[in-house]
Amino acid sequence: MDNLNLEHHTPIQLRFNDIDTLGHVNNAVYQNYFDLGKVAYFTDVFGQPPDWDNQALVLASITIDYGLPVLFTEKVEVRTRVYYVGNKSLRMLQQLVNHDGEVKATARSVMVAFNYKAQTSFEIPVAWRKAILAHEKELDESPA
């Protein structure tokens, strides 16, 4: 897997309990790392943390491709990009990368705009679209 030059970077602190008996980060922990990357991305792009009590984005789907193991001694970061924005959802690409630039895992996810009080999805606000486009510079036309 090649590095896709994703511009948003979130450093990850490895914890002792992330490591399994084989001496590397357990694959179930990668989801937590990608979640940290998502929260940091939206906080930076929208200028504030997600408002979990009202309108936020929820994970609808994620696929993780594992490339190389992460060892406890490595420094890693999550690189994140939104590449498509639809009516009520958006698509993200993330990579877990070590300090040498080796891609350890790649995640593709679908996030849905969701109102917790009303318990329903809603159209992605124009302000969110503009903020994402300002950060990404361009978006894909197709959700594939």
Backbone as JSON Lines, residues from 0, in Angstrom:
{"i":0,"aa":"M","n":[0.84,-1.18,0.0],"ca":[0.0,0.0,0.0],"c":[0.88,1.24,0.0]}
{"i":1,"aa":"D","n":[0.62,2.14,-0.89],"ca":[1.39,3.37,-0.98],"c":[0.83,4.43,-0.06]}
{"i":2,"aa":"N","n":[1.68,5.36,0.32],"ca":[1.24,6.51,1.09],"c":[0.5,7.45,0.14]}
{"i":3,"aa":"L","n":[-0.69,7.86,0.47],"ca":[-1.53,8.67,-0.4],"c":[-1.45,10.16,-0.09]}
{"i":4,"aa":"N","n":[-0.45,10.6,0.66],"ca":[-0.27,12.01,1.0],"c":[-1.51,12.64,1.62]}
{"i":5,"aa":"L","n":[-2.09,11.96,2.57],"ca":[-3.23,12.5,3.29],"c":[-2.71,13.62,4.19]}
{"i":6,"aa":"E","n":[-3.37,14.77,4.14],"ca":[-2.81,15.96,4.76],"c":[-3.07,16.12,6.25]}
{"i":7,"aa":"H","n":[-4.13,15.56,6.78],"ca":[-4.41,15.72,8.21],"c":[-3.72,14.61,8.98]}
{"i":8,"aa":"H","n":[-2.87,14.98,9.95],"ca":[-2.08,14.02,10.71],"c":[-2.45,14.07,12.19]}
{"i":9,"aa":"T","n":[-2.68,12.9,12.8],"ca":[-2.97,12.8,14.22],"c":[-1.99,11.84,14.86]}
{"i":10,"aa":"P","n":[-1.04,12.33,15.7],"ca":[-0.12,11.42,16.38],"c":[-0.88,10.51,17.34]}
{"i":11,"aa":"I","n":[-0.45,9.26,17.42],"ca":[-1.1,8.28,18.29],"c":[-0.11,7.83,19.35]}
{"i":12,"aa":"Q","n":[-0.55,7.86,20.61],"ca":[0.28,7.34,21.69],"c":[-0.08,5.88,21.91]}
{"i":13,"aa":"L","n":[0.88,4.99,21.69],"ca":[0.64,3.58,21.94],"c":[0.63,3.34,23.45]}
{"i":14,"aa":"R","n":[-0.3,2.5,23.87],"ca":[-0.41,2.16,25.29],"c":[-0.01,0.7,25.49]}
{"i":15,"aa":"F","n":[0.47,0.4,26.67],"ca":[0.91,-0.97,26.95],"c":[-0.21,-1.97,26.69]}
{"i":16,"aa":"N","n":[-1.45,-1.62,27.03],"ca":[-2.55,-2.57,26.85],"c":[-3.0,-2.69,25.39]}
{"i":17,"aa":"D","n":[-2.42,-1.9,24.47],"ca":[-2.69,-2.07,23.04],"c":[-1.95,-3.27,22.46]}
{"i":18,"aa":"I","n":[-0.92,-3.73,23.17],"ca":[-0.03,-4.77,22.66],"c":[-0.55,-6.15,23.04]}
{"i":19,"aa":"D","n":[-0.51,-7.07,22.07],"ca":[-0.95,-8.44,22.36],"c":[0.25,-9.34,22.66]}
{"i":20,"aa":"T","n":[0.01,-10.61,22.87],"ca":[1.07,-11.54,23.25],"c":[2.1,-11.77,22.14]}
{"i":21,"aa":"L","n":[1.79,-11.34,20.93],"ca":[2.75,-11.47,19.83],"c":[3.71,-10.28,19.76]}
{"i":22,"aa":"G","n":[3.5,-9.29,20.64],"ca":[4.4,-8.14,20.71],"c":[4.07,-7.01,19.75]}
{"i":23,"aa":"H","n":[2.89,-7.02,19.18],"ca":[2.49,-5.9,18.33],"c":[1.09,-5.45,18.71]}
{"i":24,"aa":"V","n":[0.67,-4.32,18.14],"ca":[-0.65,-3.76,18.44],"c":[-1.71,-4.73,17.93]}
{"i":25,"aa":"N","n":[-2.65,-5.07,18.8],"ca":[-3.74,-5.96,18.43],"c":[-4.61,-5.3,17.36]}
{"i":26,"aa":"N","n":[-5.03,-6.07,16.37],"ca":[-5.78,-5.48,15.26],"c":[-7.1,-4.83,15.7]}
{"i":27,"aa":"A","n":[-7.68,-5.25,16.8],"ca":[-8.93,-4.65,17.28],"c":[-8.71,-3.22,17.75]}
{"i":28,"aa":"V","n":[-7.48,-2.85,18.09],"ca":[-7.17,-1.52,18.6],"c":[-7.08,-0.49,17.47]}
{"i":29,"aa":"Y","n":[-6.82,-0.94,16.26],"ca":[-6.68,-0.02,15.12],"c":[-7.92,0.86,14.97]}
{"i":30,"aa":"Q","n":[-9.09,0.28,15.21],"ca":[-10.34,1.06,15.11],"c":[-10.3,2.27,16.04]}
{"i":31,"aa":"N","n":[-9.77,2.08,17.25],"ca":[-9.65,3.2,18.19],"c":[-8.74,4.29,17.63]}
{"i":32,"aa":"Y","n":[-7.64,3.9,17.0],"ca":[-6.72,4.87,16.42],"c":[-7.41,5.66,15.3]}
{"i":33,"aa":"F","n":[-8.14,4.95,14.44],"ca":[-8.84,5.63,13.36],"c":[-9.93,6.57,13.91]}
{"i":34,"aa":"D","n":[-10.59,6.18,14.99],"ca":[-11.59,7.05,15.62],"c":[-10.94,8.33,16.15]}
{"i":35,"aa":"L","n":[-9.77,8.2,16.77],"ca":[-9.05,9.39,17.25],"c":[-8.73,10.31,16.08]}
{"i":36,"aa":"G","n":[-8.34,9.73,14.96],"ca":[-8.07,10.52,13.76],"c":[-9.29,11.25,13.25]}
{"i":37,"aa":"K","n":[-10.45,10.58,13.28],"ca":[-11.7,11.21,12.83],"c":[-12.06,12.41,13.7]}
{"i":38,"aa":"V","n":[-12.01,12.24,15.01],"ca":[-12.37,13.32,15.93],"c":[-11.42,14.5,15.75]}
{"i":39,"aa":"A","n":[-10.12,14.23,15.65],"ca":[-9.15,15.31,15.46],"c":[-9.39,16.02,14.13]}
{"i":40,"aa":"Y","n":[-9.68,15.26,13.08],"ca":[-9.94,15.84,11.76],"c":[-11.12,16.81,11.82]}
{"i":41,"aa":"F","n":[-12.26,16.34,12.33],"ca":[-13.44,17.19,12.35],"c":[-13.29,18.37,13.3]}
{"i":42,"aa":"T","n":[-12.58,18.2,14.41],"ca":[-12.32,19.31,15.32],"c":[-11.5,20.39,14.61]}
{"i":43,"aa":"D","n":[-10.48,19.97,13.88],"ca":[-9.64,20.93,13.17],"c":[-10.38,21.57,11.99]}
{"i":44,"aa":"V","n":[-11.07,20.78,11.2],"ca":[-11.73,21.29,9.99],"c":[-12.92,22.16,10.34]}
{"i":45,"aa":"F","n":[-13.72,21.77,11.35],"ca":[-14.9,22.55,11.72],"c":[-14.6,23.63,12.76]}
{"i":46,"aa":"G","n":[-13.39,23.61,13.33],"ca":[-13.0,24.62,14.29],"c":[-13.52,24.4,15.69]}
{"i":47,"aa":"Q","n":[-14.12,23.24,15.94],"ca":[-14.63,22.9,17.27],"c":[-14.88,21.4,17.34]}
{"i":48,"aa":"P","n":[-14.89,20.84,18.55],"ca":[-15.18,19.4,18.68],"c":[-16.6,19.08,18.25]}
{"i":49,"aa":"P","n":[-16.86,17.83,17.86],"ca":[-18.23,17.44,17.5],"c":[-19.2,17.69,18.66]}
{"i":50,"aa":"D","n":[-20.42,18.08,18.33],"ca":[-21.47,18.32,19.31],"c":[-22.3,17.03,19.41]}
{"i":51,"aa":"W","n":[-21.84,16.11,20.24],"ca":[-22.46,14.77,20.31],"c":[-23.91,14.82,20.77]}
{"i":52,"aa":"D","n":[-24.31,15.89,21.48],"ca":[-25.69,15.98,21.98],"c":[-26.69,16.42,20.91]}
{"i":53,"aa":"N","n":[-26.2,16.98,19.84],"ca":[-27.11,17.51,18.82],"c":[-26.81,16.88,17.46]}
{"i":54,"aa":"Q","n":[-26.05,17.61,16.64],"ca":[-25.77,17.13,15.3],"c":[-24.31,16.73,15.2]}
{"i":55,"aa":"A","n":[-24.08,15.51,14.76],"ca":[-22.72,15.01,14.63],"c":[-22.68,14.01,13.47]}
{"i":56,"aa":"L","n":[-21.54,13.42,13.28],"ca":[-21.36,12.37,12.29],"c":[-21.17,11.05,13.0]}
{"i":57,"aa":"V","n":[-21.86,10.02,12.55],"ca":[-21.72,8.7,13.14],"c":[-21.18,7.74,12.09]}
{"i":58,"aa":"L","n":[-20.46,6.75,12.55],"ca":[-19.88,5.74,11.66],"c":[-20.96,4.78,11.2]}
{"i":59,"aa":"A","n":[-21.11,4.66,9.88],"ca":[-22.08,3.74,9.31],"c":[-21.4,2.48,8.78]}
{"i":60,"aa":"S","n":[-20.15,2.62,8.33],"ca":[-19.43,1.5,7.74],"c":[-17.94,1.76,7.8]}
{"i":61,"aa":"I","n":[-17.17,0.7,8.03],"ca":[-15.71,0.83,7.98],"c":[-15.11,-0.48,7.47]}
{"i":62,"aa":"T","n":[-14.1,-0.33,6.65],"ca":[-13.31,-1.48,6.17],"c":[-11.86,-1.16,6.46]}
{"i":63,"aa":"I","n":[-11.17,-2.08,7.12],"ca":[-9.76,-1.88,7.45],"c":[-8.95,-2.95,6.74]}
{"i":64,"aa":"D","n":[-7.95,-2.51,5.98],"ca":[-6.98,-3.41,5.36],"c":[-5.7,-3.32,6.17]}
{"i":65,"aa":"Y","n":[-5.28,-4.46,6.72],"ca":[-4.08,-4.51,7.54],"c":[-2.9,-4.85,6.65]}
{"i":66,"aa":"G","n":[-1.86,-4.01,6.7],"ca":[-0.69,-4.24,5.87],"c":[0.47,-4.81,6.67]}
{"i":67,"aa":"L","n":[0.96,-4.06,7.64],"ca":[2.11,-4.45,8.43],"c":[1.79,-4.29,9.91]}
{"i":68,"aa":"P","n":[2.38,-5.12,10.76],"ca":[2.12,-4.97,12.2],"c":[2.75,-3.7,12.76]}
{"i":69,"aa":"V","n":[2.12,-3.14,13.79],"ca":[2.67,-2.01,14.52],"c":[3.32,-2.55,15.77]}
{"i":70,"aa":"L","n":[4.6,-2.27,15.94],"ca":[5.34,-2.72,17.12],"c":[5.26,-1.65,18.21]}
{"i":71,"aa":"F","n":[5.39,-2.07,19.45],"ca":[5.25,-1.16,20.59],"c":[6.27,-0.02,20.54]}
{"i":72,"aa":"T","n":[7.42,-0.26,19.96],"ca":[8.49,0.74,19.93],"c":[8.32,1.78,18.82]}
{"i":73,"aa":"E","n":[7.32,1.61,17.96],"ca":[7.14,2.52,16.82],"c":[6.32,3.75,17.2]}
{"i":74,"aa":"K","n":[6.63,4.84,16.53],"ca":[5.8,6.04,16.6],"c":[4.9,6.0,15.37]}
{"i":75,"aa":"V","n":[3.59,6.2,15.61],"ca":[2.64,6.14,14.5],"c":[1.71,7.35,14.53]}
{"i":76,"aa":"E","n":[1.09,7.61,13.39],"ca":[0.08,8.65,13.28],"c":[-1.0,8.18,12.32]}
{"i":77,"aa":"V","n":[-2.19,8.78,12.48],"ca":[-3.29,8.52,11.56],"c":[-3.37,9.7,10.62]}
{"i":78,"aa":"R","n":[-3.4,9.39,9.33],"ca":[-3.58,10.41,8.31],"c":[-4.99,10.26,7.75]}
{"i":79,"aa":"T","n":[-5.68,11.38,7.6],"ca":[-7.11,11.34,7.29],"c":[-7.46,12.29,6.15]}
{"i":80,"aa":"R","n":[-8.42,11.85,5.34],"ca":[-8.94,12.68,4.25],"c":[-10.4,12.34,4.01]}
{"i":81,"aa":"V","n":[-11.24,13.37,3.85],"ca":[-12.58,13.18,3.33],"c":[-12.45,13.33,1.82]}
{"i":82,"aa":"Y","n":[-12.93,12.34,1.08],"ca":[-12.78,12.43,-0.38],"c":[-14.11,12.55,-1.12]}
{"i":83,"aa":"Y","n":[-15.23,12.39,-0.41],"ca":[-16.54,12.51,-1.06],"c":[-17.56,12.97,-0.03]}
{"i":84,"aa":"V","n":[-18.42,13.93,-0.42],"ca":[-19.51,14.38,0.43],"c":[-20.81,14.23,-0.35]}
{"i":85,"aa":"G","n":[-21.72,13.42,0.18],"ca":[-23.03,13.22,-0.44],"c":[-24.07,14.1,0.22]}
{"i":86,"aa":"N","n":[-25.34,13.69,0.13],"ca":[-26.43,14.46,0.74],"c":[-26.42,14.35,2.26]}
{"i":87,"aa":"K","n":[-26.37,13.12,2.77],"ca":[-26.43,12.9,4.22],"c":[-25.2,12.16,4.75]}
{"i":88,"aa":"S","n":[-24.27,11.82,3.88],"ca":[-23.11,11.06,4.31],"c":[-21.85,11.55,3.62]}
{"i":89,"aa":"L","n":[-20.72,11.13,4.14],"ca":[-19.43,11.42,3.52],"c":[-18.56,10.18,3.63]}
{"i":90,"aa":"R","n":[-17.52,10.16,2.81],"ca":[-16.59,9.03,2.8],"c":[-15.19,9.52,3.16]}
{"i":91,"aa":"M","n":[-14.54,8.71,4.01],"ca":[-13.2,9.05,4.49],"c":[-12.22,7.97,4.12]}
{"i":92,"aa":"L","n":[-10.98,8.39,3.95],"ca":[-9.85,7.49,3.77],"c":[-8.86,7.82,4.87]}
{"i":93,"aa":"Q","n":[-8.37,6.79,5.56],"ca":[-7.38,7.0,6.62],"c":[-6.28,5.97,6.49]}
{"i":94,"aa":"Q","n":[-5.08,6.36,6.92],"ca":[-3.96,5.42,6.97],"c":[-3.28,5.54,8.32]}
{"i":95,"aa":"L","n":[-2.85,4.41,8.84],"ca":[-2.0,4.37,10.02],"c":[-0.58,4.2,9.5]}
{"i":96,"aa":"V","n":[0.29,5.18,9.81],"ca":[1.62,5.26,9.21],"c":[2.65,5.4,10.32]}
{"i":97,"aa":"N","n":[3.81,4.73,10.17],"ca":[4.86,4.88,11.17],"c":[5.78,6.05,10.81]}
{"i":98,"aa":"H","n":[6.76,6.32,11.67],"ca":[7.66,7.48,11.49],"c":[8.52,7.38,10.24]}
{"i":99,"aa":"D","n":[8.67,6.19,9.68],"ca":[9.42,6.01,8.43],"c":[8.53,6.13,7.2]}
{"i":100,"aa":"G","n":[7.25,6.38,7.41],"ca":[6.33,6.51,6.29],"c":[5.72,5.21,5.81]}
{"i":101,"aa":"E","n":[5.99,4.11,6.53],"ca":[5.4,2.82,6.15],"c":[3.91,2.8,6.52]}
{"i":102,"aa":"V","n":[3.08,2.43,5.56],"ca":[1.65,2.33,5.83],"c":[1.38,0.99,6.52]}
{"i":103,"aa":"K","n":[0.83,1.08,7.72],"ca":[0.55,-0.12,8.51],"c":[-0.86,-0.64,8.25]}
{"i":104,"aa":"A","n":[-1.81,0.26,8.03],"ca":[-3.2,-0.13,7.75],"c":[-3.91,1.02,7.05]}
{"i":105,"aa":"T","n":[-4.93,0.66,6.28],"ca":[-5.74,1.64,5.57],"c":[-7.2,1.38,5.9]}
{"i":106,"aa":"A","n":[-7.93,2.46,6.22],"ca":[-9.36,2.34,6.53],"c":[-10.16,3.22,5.59]}
{"i":107,"aa":"R","n":[-11.28,2.67,5.15],"ca":[-12.25,3.43,4.37],"c":[-13.56,3.4,5.15]}
{"i":108,"aa":"S","n":[-14.16,4.57,5.34],"ca":[-15.38,4.6,6.14],"c":[-16.42,5.53,5.55]}
{"i":109,"aa":"V","n":[-17.66,5.25,5.95],"ca":[-18.8,6.09,5.61],"c":[-19.33,6.65,6.91]}
{"i":110,"aa":"M","n":[-19.46,7.99,6.94],"ca":[-19.99,8.69,8.11],"c":[-21.32,9.33,7.7]}
{"i":111,"aa":"V","n":[-22.32,9.24,8.6],"ca":[-23.64,9.79,8.33],"c":[-23.92,10.93,9.3]}
{"i":112,"aa":"A","n":[-24.46,12.03,8.77],"ca":[-24.88,13.15,9.62],"c":[-26.1,12.7,10.41]}
{"i":113,"aa":"F","n":[-26.02,12.83,11.74],"ca":[-27.07,12.27,12.6],"c":[-27.41,13.23,13.72]}
{"i":114,"aa":"N","n":[-28.71,13.43,13.94],"ca":[-29.22,14.25,15.02],"c":[-29.63,13.32,16.16]}
{"i":115,"aa":"Y","n":[-28.91,13.39,17.27],"ca":[-29.17,12.47,18.37],"c":[-30.5,12.74,19.06]}
{"i":116,"aa":"K","n":[-30.88,14.01,19.19],"ca":[-32.14,14.31,19.85],"c":[-33.32,13.8,19.04]}
{"i":117,"aa":"A","n":[-33.29,14.0,17.73],"ca":[-34.39,13.56,16.87],"c":[-34.24,12.1,16.45]}
{"i":118,"aa":"Q","n":[-33.04,11.53,16.67],"ca":[-32.74,10.15,16.28],"c":[-32.98,9.92,14.78]}
{"i":119,"aa":"T","n":[-32.45,10.87,13.99],"ca":[-32.61,10.75,12.54],"c":[-31.41,11.37,11.83]}
{"i":120,"aa":"S","n":[-31.2,10.93,10.6],"ca":[-30.14,11.53,9.8],"c":[-30.62,12.87,9.26]}
{"i":121,"aa":"F","n":[-29.7,13.69,8.82],"ca":[-30.05,14.99,8.24],"c":[-29.06,15.31,7.13]}
{"i":122,"aa":"E","n":[-29.42,16.27,6.29],"ca":[-28.54,16.67,5.2],"c":[-27.31,17.37,5.76]}
{"i":123,"aa":"I","n":[-26.17,17.08,5.17],"ca":[-24.93,17.7,5.61],"c":[-25.04,19.21,5.38]}
{"i":124,"aa":"P","n":[-24.84,20.0,6.43],"ca":[-24.97,21.45,6.31],"c":[-23.97,22.05,5.32]}
{"i":125,"aa":"V","n":[-24.38,23.13,4.69],"ca":[-23.53,23.83,3.73],"c":[-22.22,24.26,4.39]}
{"i":126,"aa":"A","n":[-22.28,24.71,5.63],"ca":[-21.07,25.14,6.35],"c":[-20.08,23.98,6.49]}
{"i":127,"aa":"W","n":[-20.56,22.78,6.75],"ca":[-19.69,21.61,6.84],"c":[-19.04,21.32,5.49]}
{"i":128,"aa":"R","n":[-19.86,21.37,4.43],"ca":[-19.33,21.12,3.07],"c":[-18.23,22.12,2.74]}
{"i":129,"aa":"K","n":[-18.48,23.39,3.03],"ca":[-17.51,24.43,2.72],"c":[-16.22,24.23,3.51]}
{"i":130,"aa":"A","n":[-16.34,23.88,4.77],"ca":[-15.16,23.67,5.61],"c":[-14.34,22.48,5.11]}
{"i":131,"aa":"I","n":[-15.02,21.4,4.75],"ca":[-14.31,20.22,4.23],"c":[-13.63,20.56,2.91]}
{"i":132,"aa":"L","n":[-14.34,21.22,2.01],"ca":[-13.76,21.58,0.71],"c":[-12.58,22.54,0.87]}
{"i":133,"aa":"A","n":[-12.69,23.48,1.8],"ca":[-11.58,24.41,2.05],"c":[-10.34,23.65,2.52]}
{"i":134,"aa":"H","n":[-10.55,22.61,3.32],"ca":[-9.42,21.83,3.81],"c":[-8.87,20.9,2.73]}
{"i":135,"aa":"E","n":[-9.76,20.22,2.02],"ca":[-9.33,19.21,1.05],"c":[-8.96,19.78,-0.32]}
{"i":136,"aa":"K","n":[-9.43,20.97,-0.63],"ca":[-9.19,21.64,-1.9],"c":[-10.02,21.07,-3.04]}
{"i":137,"aa":"E","n":[-10.28,19.77,-3.05],"ca":[-11.15,19.16,-4.05],"c":[-11.7,17.85,-3.5]}
{"i":138,"aa":"L","n":[-12.87,17.47,-4.03],"ca":[-13.51,16.22,-3.62],"c":[-13.79,15.4,-4.87]}
{"i":139,"aa":"D","n":[-13.91,14.11,-4.69],"ca":[-14.27,13.22,-5.8],"c":[-15.73,13.42,-6.16]}
{"i":140,"aa":"E","n":[-16.04,13.21,-7.4],"ca":[-17.43,13.32,-7.88],"c":[-18.23,12.07,-7.59]}
{"i":141,"aa":"S","n":[-17.54,10.94,-7.46],"ca":[-18.19,9.64,-7.3],"c":[-17.89,9.08,-5.91]}
{"i":142,"aa":"P","n":[-18.87,8.43,-5.29],"ca":[-18.64,7.87,-3.95],"c":[-17.79,6.61,-3.92]}
{"i":143,"aa":"A","n":[-17.41,6.07,-5.05],"ca":[-16.67,4.78,-5.09],"c":[-15.36,4.86,-4.39]}
